């Protein structure tokens, strides 16, 4: 895999074993200027990093070698895994993010995402259900890589996962109200998929946070934190797919 070396000092000095790597976590840089993003990820003062950064021109920078733990996920949980840094490869993608006129990921970046993902999946035998966004593992803190990240497209290339439903056929259920019992079922489905319930949030507030994170991943056209029938149907399908 051809990359440009631009090492960051921000990583754990102890090497991990190859079989400890279970996840790929996608991020966006969330800064106005690409050079500033690179400087931040390689500055000892920032105490943040990732293994790779994909520039707007499609170039891939290696910031931290794979077998070292980079500092990209922070407080994070998925299924029974805590502190996802220990088990993951972090990939930052140059993008201004929600705070600075969130932009589309360009085709050169998409080509690089495909190439590096396929390389890492093969090398570390990473399962589709463990290819996630930062907002999946830290839903109370993060929105990246966001609703413009093409999860559906990537799933067609066997990178990440998607539900087995016709999007047009379930669109009619969007904004359809459901019962409190069904809302609770939806939240329980999210826990089964992998989203965390261990964040000490008030249930009503946290259920809205979780729902927004789920929508940002699987119902990208409308992120409102409101559980409707479309969301419930998608969640049921995902639970069946990944039992």
RAVENDA-V254819 format. One line per field, one symbol per residue. phi: phi as a letter, one per 20 degrees, with the letter a starting at -180 (. if undefined). burial: I if it has 9 or more other ideal C-beta (glycine too) atoms within 8 Angstrom, else O. A space follows every 50 residues. Layout:
# RAVENDA-V254819
phi = ???
burial = ???
This chain:
# RAVENDA-V254819
phi = .ecdebfdeeaffefdegfeedcddecdfmcfdffffffffdeffflcab fccdffenfdeedcfgedeedcemfbbbleedlfgfdcdececfafmfec lhdffeffffffffffffffgffdlefgfddcdgffecfedcdefnfefe ffgfffemcmcbeecffffegfefmffcfffffffgfffffffqfeddcl dfgfffffffffffffedbffbdcmdecfffffffffffffdf
burial = OOOOOIOIOIIOOOOIOOOOIIIIIIIIIIIOOIOIIIOIIIOOOIOIII IIIIIOOIOIIIIIOIOIIIIIIOOIIIOOIOOIIOIIIIIIIIIIIOOI OIOOIOOIIIIIIIIIIIIIIOOIOIOIOIIIIIIIIIIOOOOIIIOIIO IOOIIOOOIIIIOOIOOOOIOOIIOIOIOOOIIOIIIOIIIOIIIIOOOO OOOOOIIIIIIIIIIIIIIIOOIOOOIIIIIIIIIIIIIOIOO
